[in-house]
Amino acid sequence: MRTTPVLLSVLILAGLPATAQTGSDSAANIKAHMAVLASEELKGREAGSPGYEAAADYVARQMKGLGLQPMGAGGSYFQTVPLVAARAKSEGKLSLKHPSSKETPLVFGKDYITGGDEVFPKLRMNAPLVFVGYGLVAPEKGRDDYKGLDVKGKIVVALSGAPKFLQTEERAYYRGGRAKLQAAKDRGAIGYLSVGTLTGEKLYPFANRVRQYKSWGMSWRQQDGTAFSQVRLPILAGISVAGAEKLFGAKTKDILAQAETDQGAVRGFDLNMSLSAAMESETRTLESRNIIGLLPGSDPKLKNEYIVLSAHLDHLGITPPVKGDKSGDTINNGALDNAAGVSTTLEVARLLKAKPPRRSMIFLVNTAEEKGLIGSEYFARNPPVPVTQIAGNVNLDMPILTYDFTDVVAFGADRSTIGPAVSRAAARMKVKLSPDPMPDEGVFTRSDHYRFVEQGIPAVFLMTGFANGGEKAFLHFMKTNYHKPSDDLKQPINYDAGAKFAKLNAEIARELGDAATAPQWNKGDFFAARFKQK
């Protein structure tokens, strides 16, 4: 059936799929859901926008049609997430001052990029700079990049990312903002500058970050009206690889080269200069919604244990067009990121409904992932059931459904008993479980499952793998379509691969739901030790 814009609007308002949901054709169901969720009419589904709210209504009606029980407020499917949003009011002003020379201004869009800050909306700072290498503090590895450096009352300058010698998921932890900011704050720093690396520039080009600098950032809003922040330390700017020379001078080439080595043992030093920074953010309060449905477990005892199956609904909304794109497209449809994940999750619910697993399944379609995993964090800190009864999480985000995958990657699989469950389910479908093929990306801390890990809950993030053309498909998507308007329905989406992915996830859910023992962290696990369940 051809879906016209007028018909599509009717489908959104009515909450009906474009094909019969009760049928057995998973590929058709996923295609129908994606046709709605990745449509132009939803304007990129930015958290809190009318397009997002229309998409949330659609998902809730699908849950109702599937017979899932509402787990939101007042008997609804919705959990309201209060938000504080911020974006840069202007490009800001940054300049360097050497003791014996005039000020050197940094050039926005060439040397640095800034963004909104909902915690520090108006910043004025003038303080000395200290370079701390990667800013890595890992006692278990005998590594402290702050050793011998005094950063009290100063602005820390740290390379983005983390050294390559770290195990992929532990590397993701140490490259994440919270760990690095906490290390700086604990030592008395008053501000933070992040400097790009050669690897980082290859993965996330500075020019694309500049294009999006006016996008809204978000945090969830606490009862006192303030924005939640685990580490209250202002991030002043991101410095480009090109801009690094203004900080490091003749040492720049050696620093960037050393950062690429396995150990990345870049020694820090006092930069003997100060930074003057002036920037301002515009802020607003708003609300968005998580959508939560329950499939009760079939076992009278085990039904009080819950497996959460999650996928984020939001995307980037409207941004300036990509430079050189003659179409001038500004709508970031988010077809694979993450209309595909949400559509797959809905289909998993349909597949499980006929014979529910012994444990209960919570289907969480959450908001504001693109803003920093905000909706999932709010859910994990405010769950509709006691957090101690949430046994595990399987998260679906950005499955690349443009080829027939023959392997999958489950980030976090080696850390808990969820890994063997994924392996068993995959083996039944003749699908291989592969290790992380891209440790530079730091994927383990970059999607919603990580907010469950922070609450001490075993979790994995599942994506299609690199075999059978997967690497080429993934790299093409990241270079051409990731966080761009071209992530739309014009891509060669293989809906049969989507059906296969849904079936695999249903098998995984059944493994976890029917097992005699709930998911458990492996003994001595790195993340289990850091995030013991409260």
Secondary structure, DSSP 8 states (H G I E B T S, - for coil): ----HHHHHHHHHHT--SS-TTSS-HHHHHHHHHHHHT-GGGTT-BTTSHHHHHHHHHHHHHHHHHT-EE-SGGGSSEEEEEEEEEEESS--EEEEE-TTS-EEE--BTTTEE----SSSSEEEEEEEEEE-TT--EEGGGTEETTTT---TTSEEEEESS--TTS-HHHHHHHHSHHHHHHHHHHTT--EEEEE--HHHHHHS-HHHHHHTTTS-EEEEB-TTS-B--SS---EEEEE-TTTHHHHHGGGHHHHHHHHTSSS-----EEEEEEEEEEEEEEEEEEEEEEEEEEE--SSTTGGGSEEEEEEE--B-EE----TT-TT---EE--IIIIIHHHHHHHHHHHHHHTS--SSEEEEEEES-STTTSHHHHHHHHS-SS-GGGEEEEEEE-----SS--SEEEEETGGGBTHHHHHHHHHHHTT-EEE--S-GGG-GGGSSTHHHHHTTT--EEEEEE-STTTHHHHHHHHHHHTTTSTT-STTS---HHHHHHHHHHHHHHHHHHHH-SS---B-TT-HHHHHS---
